[in-house]
Amino acid sequence: MPEQVQWGKILDQTRCIGCHACSTACKSENAVPLGVNRTYVKYVDIGTFPAARRAFQVTRCNQCEHPPCVSACPTTAMYRRRDGIVDFDKNICIGCKACIAACPYDAIFINPEDHSAEKCNFCAHRLEVGLEPACVVVCPTEAIMIGNLKDPESRVAKFVNRDVVAVRRPEKETLPKVFYKGAHQATLDPLAAQRPEGGIFMWSEQGNGLKHEVISGHPGQANNVAAAMLAYDVPHRAPWGLSVSAYVWTKAIAAGAYLVPASLVLSGRLDASSTLWKWTAPLISAIFLAITFILLIADLEHPSRFYMILTRPQWRSWIVRGAVILTGFSVVLALHLFSSLLGNAPPRGLIIIGALFAIASGTYTAWLFAQAKARDLWQNPLLPLQHLVASIAAGASALSFADGRLVTVAAAATVVHLILIAAAVLTPHPTAHARLAVREMVRGRYRLAFAAGVILQLLGLVVSPALILLGLLSYEHAHVGAGQAVPLA
């Protein structure tokens, strides 16, 4: 494909009549199953009777110049072509759902039939034989246009360069190549239209307890001065659930159970020949690290392809970097146990390397979450520190049953962790998405898990470290869930 071709698309909302011909044609052309969509039309009712009107938004992949899904994908299953189209290869998709978490436009889904990630790819197979995308062909009002953005004489380039057009979520700096002409702000901003009461939308209902469901529209005061009510939208799903929360928790125990005693040995406060250091710490760490691997692989849509993370890595992905870190940590634990089996204390150099791997294992998920550019709650710069402190609290709590002296370490780390939670919740948040996510965590859908997480950690300070462990798990579930509870499209 020539370098000078850069495909772009204009969605002229002044012409769109909301007929869904594009959605139907897309499903037919690309064999998209029921329940998922590469493209659909959202309806928003604006104003109050009798001065009201209905606005439409054609919603699909934005074909970003800097696509977050490509950076997050661990196997290059999501990739950007030379002509600017963001395409996908189902044969190497492992179904980790990192691309879904990363997309600020909620344009990617898991196909329920082949369990691979999928989205609009501009009907690339049609472009390659000289045909226009199916949605362009069937649109009765010519509201959808495509063209070469590098060709100043193309209709799309003329619209983009000379007319008033807008893109969705420009603050994410993805440089979308799908442009909207005449779109109302109440349709472009997913929080600008209020959610209908009872989750009752035109032709559909949302909020019926479906797994990982994210209900569209703003649940409170919409982010818009105009009266705007979301009339129709398709169901959305959060990509990561309880297994991801549990994996963060088990990984924290594995990392902390090694880091805490390693720090004590290096500082001379723990005998290197003690049973705690030679056997208890590495065994607990190894057991929970093994559970972490099991949770990670089981959460994949294609668990049999997990090896591709290491055999064909895309190194910008923190899933790949995390896999390397956890593998390195596993090697350190194996060497530690082998040294103990021989009757020797692990050498100081191995302890230092192990402590570094433990820190990396406990904190890398913060960067993995931050790579999900769609989730504003996870963009907290203190998140790496919070994960490190949680690892120390979890590891010390788990080991305190073998050595009561570590109760003090667990309590101190828990206090710091609670302070960091308070800072994350109480400090002002820069975006409406972050504020709504905090609301969903503290007072909304995940309020019980959040409250249990805080209360159990507090009780653990005076009752038992076991409550600290349960509190950390409950809080992590609330944090992971709330970060994905905000509608994006």
C-alpha positions in Angstrom: 0.0 0.0 0.0 1.5 3.4 -1.0 2.8 5.5 1.9 0.8 8.5 0.7 -2.6 6.9 1.3 -4.1 7.7 4.6 -7.7 6.7 4.8 -10.1 9.0 6.7 -13.8 9.1 7.2 -16.4 11.8 7.5 -19.7 11.1 9.4 -22.0 13.9 8.4 -24.6 14.0 11.3 -26.5 16.8 9.6 -27.5 14.2 7.0 -27.9 11.1 9.2 -31.5 10.0 9.7 -30.8 7.2 12.1 -32.0 4.4 9.8 -29.4 1.9 10.9 -28.6 0.8 7.3 -24.9 1.1 8.1 -25.2 -1.1 11.1 -27.2 -3.7 9.2 -24.8 -3.7 6.2 -21.8 -4.0 8.5 -23.2 -7.0 10.2 -24.0 -8.7 6.8 -20.7 -7.8 5.2 -18.5 -8.9 8.1 -20.7 -11.7 9.6 -21.0 -9.9 13.0 -22.9 -12.0 15.5 -26.0 -10.8 17.4 -25.2 -9.0 20.6 -22.1 -7.2 19.4 -21.5 -4.4 16.9 -18.7 -3.0 14.7 -20.9 0.1 14.2 -24.2 1.3 15.5 -26.2 4.6 15.7 -26.8 6.2 19.1 -29.9 8.4 19.6 -30.0 11.4 22.0 -33.1 13.5 22.6 -32.1 17.1 23.2 -34.3 19.8 24.7 -37.6 19.8 26.4 -41.1 19.4 24.9 -42.2 21.0 22.7 -38.8 22.5 21.7 -37.0 19.1 21.4 -35.2 17.2 18.7 -33.4 13.9 18.2 -29.7 13.8 17.4 -27.8 10.9 16.0 -24.2 9.7 16.3 -22.7 6.9 14.1 -20.3 5.1 16.5 -17.4 3.0 15.5 -13.6 2.6 15.6 -11.9 5.9 15.2 -8.8 4.6 13.2 -6.4 6.5 15.5 -3.0 7.7 14.3 -1.7 6.8 17.8 -4.0 3.8 18.6 -3.8 2.8 22.3 -5.1 -0.7 21.4 -2.0 -1.4 19.3 0.3 -0.4 22.2 -1.6 -2.5 24.7 -1.9 -5.7 22.5 0.8 -8.2 23.6 1.0 -10.1 20.4 0.5 -7.5 17.6 -3.0 -9.0 16.9 -4.0 -5.3 16.8 -1.8 -3.4 14.4 -1.8 -0.2 12.4 -1.4 -0.6 8.6 0.7 1.8 6.5 -2.5 3.3 5.1 -3.6 4.3 8.6 -6.2 1.6 9.1 -6.1 -0.1 12.5 -6.7 -3.8 11.6 -6.6 -7.1 13.6 -5.4 -10.6 13.1 -7.6 -13.1 14.8 -5.2 -16.0 14.4 -2.8 -14.5 17.0 -5.3 -12.9 19.3 -5.1 -14.4 22.8 -8.2 -12.7 24.1 -6.6 -10.8 26.9 -9.0 -7.9 26.4 -6.2 -5.3 26.9 -7.2 -3.6 23.7 -10.8 -3.2 24.9 -9.6 -1.6 28.2 -7.3 0.7 26.2 -9.8 2.0 23.6 -11.2 5.4 24.6 -14.1 4.9 22.2 -15.4 1.4 23.3 -15.1 0.3 19.7 -13.6 -3.2 20.3 -15.4 -6.3 21.4 -14.8 -10.1 21.8 -16.6 -12.0 19.1 -18.7 -14.6 21.0 -18.3 -17.1 18.2 -14.5 -17.2 17.7 -13.5 -15.5 21.0 -11.1 -13.0 19.3 -11.1 -9.2 19.5 -12.8 -7.5 16.6 -13.9 -4.0 15.5 -14.5 -1.9 12.4 -11.5 -2.1 10.1 -12.8 0.2 7.3 -13.8 -2.9 5.4 -10.2 -3.2 4.4 -10.9 -6.3 2.3 -13.2 -4.2 0.1 -10.8 -1.3 -0.2 -8.1 -3.6 -1.4 -10.2 -4.6 -4.5 -11.4 -1.0 -5.2 -14.7 -1.1 -3.4 -16.0 1.3 -0.7 -16.9 0.0 2.8 -20.4 -1.5 3.1 -21.7 1.3 5.3 -20.7 3.9 2.7 -22.5 2.0 -0.1 -25.8 1.6 1.7 -26.1 5.0 3.4 -29.3 6.5 1.7 -28.3 10.2 2.5 -24.5 9.9 1.8 -23.8 10.8 5.4 -20.7 8.5 5.4 -17.8 9.4 3.2 -14.2 8.0 3.0 -11.2 9.3 1.2 -7.4 9.8 1.3 -6.5 12.5 3.8 -3.1 13.0 2.0 -4.9 13.9 -1.2 -6.0 17.6 -0.9 -8.6 17.1 -3.7 -10.5 14.3 -2.0 -13.9 15.1 -0.5 -12.8 13.9 2.9 -9.6 16.0 2.9 -11.6 19.1 1.8 -14.1 18.5 4.7 -11.3 18.1 7.3 -9.2 21.0 6.1 -11.9 23.6 5.2 -15.1 22.7 7.1 -16.0 22.6 10.8 -15.6 19.0 12.0 -15.0 17.4 15.4 -13.5 14.2 16.8 -14.4 12.2 19.9 -12.3 12.6 23.0 -9.4 14.7 21.6 -7.9 14.9 25.1 -6.8 11.3 24.8 -4.3 12.4 22.0 -5.0 9.5 19.8 -5.5 11.7 16.7 -8.6 10.0 15.3 -9.2 9.8 11.6 -13.0 9.6 11.9 -14.4 13.1 11.8 -17.9 14.3 12.7 -19.6 17.1 10.9 -22.6 18.8 12.6 -22.5 16.4 15.6 -24.1 17.7 18.8 -21.8 17.7 21.9 -24.5 15.6 23.7 -23.8 12.8 21.3 -20.0 13.0 21.1 -19.5 13.1 24.9 -20.7 9.8 26.5 -21.5 11.6 29.7 -23.3 14.6 28.2 -26.7 12.7 28.0 -28.6 11.5 31.1 -29.3 7.8 31.5 -33.0 7.0 31.3 -34.7 6.0 34.5 -34.9 2.3 35.1 -32.4 1.6 32.4 -35.2 1.6 29.8 -34.0 2.6 26.4 -35.8 2.7 23.0 -36.2 -1.0 21.9 -34.0 -2.2 24.7 -33.2 -2.4 28.4 -29.9 -2.1 30.2 -29.0 -3.0 33.8 -30.5 -6.5 33.9 -27.6 -8.0 35.8 -25.6 -9.1 32.7 -22.0 -10.0 33.5 -19.7 -7.0 33.3 -22.4 -4.8 31.9 -21.8 -1.0 31.7 -25.0 1.0 31.5 -24.9 3.9 29.0 -25.5 7.5 29.8 -24.7 9.6 32.9 -26.5 8.3 36.0 -26.7 11.7 37.6 -26.4 15.3 36.4 -25.2 15.0 32.8 -22.1 16.8 31.7 -24.0 19.2 29.5 -26.1 22.4 30.1 -28.6 21.4 27.5 -31.4 19.0 28.4 -30.2 15.7 26.9 -31.6 12.2 27.4 -30.0 9.1 25.9 -32.8 7.4 23.9 -31.0 4.5 22.3 -27.7 2.8 22.7 -26.4 -0.8 22.5 -25.2 -2.8 25.5 -21.6 -2.5 26.6 -19.3 -4.8 28.6 -16.4 -4.2 30.9 -13.4 -6.3 29.7 -12.0 -7.3 33.1 -13.8 -8.9 36.0 -13.1 -10.6 39.3 -10.3 -12.8 38.0 -8.2 -9.7 37.3 -8.9 -8.3 40.7 -7.9 -11.7 42.2 -4.8 -11.8 40.1 -3.7 -8.4 41.4 -4.3 -9.6 44.9 -2.5 -13.0 44.6 0.4 -11.2 42.9 0.6 -8.7 45.7 0.9 -11.6 48.2 3.6 -13.3 46.1 5.6 -10.1 45.8 5.3 -9.0 49.4 5.9 -12.4 50.9 9.4 -12.3 49.3 10.1 -8.5 49.5 9.4 -8.1 53.2 11.7 -10.8 54.5 14.3 -10.0 51.8 14.4 -6.4 53.1 14.8 -7.6 56.7 17.7 -10.0 55.7 19.5 -7.3 53.8 19.2 -4.9 56.7 20.4 -7.5 59.2 17.1 -7.7 61.1 16.4 -11.3 60.1 18.7 -14.3 60.2 19.5 -15.6 56.7 19.4 -19.2 58.0 16.0 -18.9 59.6 13.2 -21.2 58.4 11.1 -18.1 57.6 13.6 -16.9 55.0 14.9 -20.2 53.7 11.5 -22.0 53.3 8.3 -20.2 54.4 8.7 -17.0 52.4 9.8 -18.5 49.1 7.2 -21.3 49.3 4.3 -18.8 50.0 5.5 -16.6 47.3 5.8 -19.4 44.8 2.4 -20.8 45.6 0.6 -17.4 45.1 2.7 -16.7 42.0 1.5 -20.0 40.6 -2.1 -19.0 41.4 -1.4 -15.7 39.6 -0.3 -17.5 36.5 -3.4 -19.7 36.6 -5.7 -16.7 37.0 -4.0 -14.8 34.1 -4.2 -17.7 31.7 -7.7 -18.7 32.7 -9.0 -15.2 32.0 -7.8 -15.3 28.4 -10.4 -16.0 25.7 -7.7 -18.3 24.0 -5.8 -19.7 27.0 -4.1 -22.3 24.7 -2.3 -19.3 23.0 -0.8 -17.8 26.2 2.7 -18.8 25.1 2.5 -16.2 22.3 3.0 -13.5 24.9 6.7 -14.7 25.1 7.1 -16.1 21.6 5.9 -13.1 19.6 6.0 -10.2 22.1 5.0 -6.6 21.4 7.3 -4.9 23.8 5.3 -1.8 24.4 2.6 -3.9 26.0 2.8 -4.1 29.8 1.2 -7.5 29.6 4.4 -8.6 27.9 6.7 -6.8 30.3 4.7 -8.1 33.2 5.0 -11.7 31.9 8.8 -11.3 31.6 8.9 -9.9 35.2 6.8 -12.7 36.6 8.9 -15.3 34.7 12.1 -13.7 36.1 10.6 -13.7 39.6 9.8 -17.4 39.2 13.4 -18.2 38.3 14.6 -16.4 41.4 12.2 -18.3 43.6 13.3 -21.6 42.1 17.0 -20.7 42.7 16.2 -19.7 46.2 14.4 -23.0 47.0 17.2 -25.0 45.3 19.8 -23.2 47.5 17.7 -24.0 50.6 17.4 -27.6 49.5 21.2 -27.8 49.4 21.3 -26.5 52.9 22.7 -23.1 52.0 21.3 -19.6 52.5 20.7 -17.8 49.1 23.6 -15.5 48.2 23.3 -11.8 48.8 23.3 -11.1 45.1 20.3 -13.3 44.5 18.5 -11.7 47.4 19.0 -8.2 45.9 17.8 -9.4 42.5 14.9 -11.2 44.0 13.9 -8.0 45.9 14.0 -6.0 42.7 11.9 -8.6 40.9 9.4 -8.6 43.8 9.1 -4.8 43.6 8.6 -5.0 39.8 6.0 -7.8 40.2 4.0 -5.9 42.8 3.9 -2.6 40.9 3.9 -3.3 37.1 0.1 -3.6 37.0 -0.1 0.1 37.8 1.5 0.8 34.4 -0.7 -1.9 32.8 -3.8 -0.1 34.1 -2.4 3.3 33.1 -1.9 1.9 29.5 -5.7 1.6 29.5 -6.1 5.2 28.3 -9.9 4.9 28.4 -10.0 4.4 32.2 -9.4 7.8 33.8 -9.5 6.4 37.4 -6.4 4.3 36.6 -4.4 7.3 35.5 -3.5 8.1 39.1 0.3 8.8 39.4 0.3 7.4 42.9 -1.0 4.0 41.7 2.5 2.3 41.5 3.2 3.4 45.1 -0.2 2.2 46.2 0.4 -1.2 44.6 3.8 -1.5 46.3 2.4 -0.6 49.7 -0.5 -3.1 49.2 2.1 -5.8 48.3 4.0 -5.1 51.5 0.8 -5.2 53.6 -0.4 -8.4 51.8 3.0 -10.2 52.1 3.5 -9.2 55.8 0.0 -10.3 56.6 0.4 -13.7 55.0 3.8 -14.3 56.7 2.6 -13.0 60.1 1.0 -16.4 60.8 4.5 -17.9 60.7 6.2 -15.0 62.5 4.1 -12.7 64.7 6.7 -10.0 64.6 5.6 -9.1 61.0 2.1 -8.0 62.3 3.6 -4.6 62.9 4.9 -4.4 59.4 1.5 -5.4 58.0 -0.3 -2.8 60.2 2.0 0.0 59.2 1.7 -0.8 55.5 -2.1 -1.0 55.8 -2.3 2.4 57.4 -0.3 3.9 54.6 -2.5 2.0 52.1 -5.6 3.5 53.6 -4.1 7.0 53.5 -3.4 6.5 49.7 -6.9 5.3 49.2 -8.2 8.4 51.0 -6.0 10.6 48.8 -7.2 8.9 45.6 -10.9 9.4 46.6 -10.9 12.8 48.3 -8.5 14.8 46.1 -10.1 16.7 43.2 -10.3 14.7 40.0 -9.4 16.4 36.7 -12.0 14.8 34.4 -15.7 14.0 34.6 -14.8 10.3 33.8 -12.6 10.1 36.8 -15.2 11.7 39.1 -17.9 9.4 37.9 -15.6 6.4 38.4 -14.9 7.5 42.0 -18.7 7.9 42.6 -19.3 4.4 41.3 -16.7 3.1 43.6 -17.7 4.9 46.8 -21.4 5.5 46.4 -22.5 3.5 43.4 -22.3 0.0 42.0 -19.2 -1.0 43.9 -19.9 0.8 47.2 -20.3 -2.5 49.2 -17.0 -3.9 48.0 -15.3 -0.6 48.6 -16.8 -0.2 52.1 -15.9 -3.8 52.9 -12.3 -3.2 51.7 -11.8 -0.2 54.0 -13.6 -1.6 57.0 -11.9 -5.0 56.8 -8.5 -3.3 56.6 -9.3 -1.2 59.6 -10.5 -4.2 61.6 -7.4 -6.1 60.6 -5.3 -3.6 62.4 -6.7 -4.7 65.8 -8.2 -8.2 65.1 -6.3 -10.3 62.7 -4.0 -9.9 59.6 -6.4 -12.2 57.8 -8.9 -9.4 57.7 -6.3 -7.2 56.0 -5.9 -9.7 53.3 -9.7 -9.9 52.7 -9.9 -6.1 52.8 -7.2 -5.8 50.1 -9.0 -8.2 47.9 -12.4 -6.4 48.3 -10.9 -3.0 47.7 -9.1 -4.2 44.6 -12.3 -5.6 43.2 -14.0 -2.2 43.7 -11.1 -0.3 42.1 -10.9 -2.6 39.1 -14.7 -2.6 38.6 -15.2 1.1 39.1 -12.5 2.0 36.6 -14.6 0.2 34.0 -18.0 1.3 35.1 -18.0 4.6 33.2 -19.6 4.5 29.7 -17.2 5.5 26.9 -19.4 5.7 23.8 
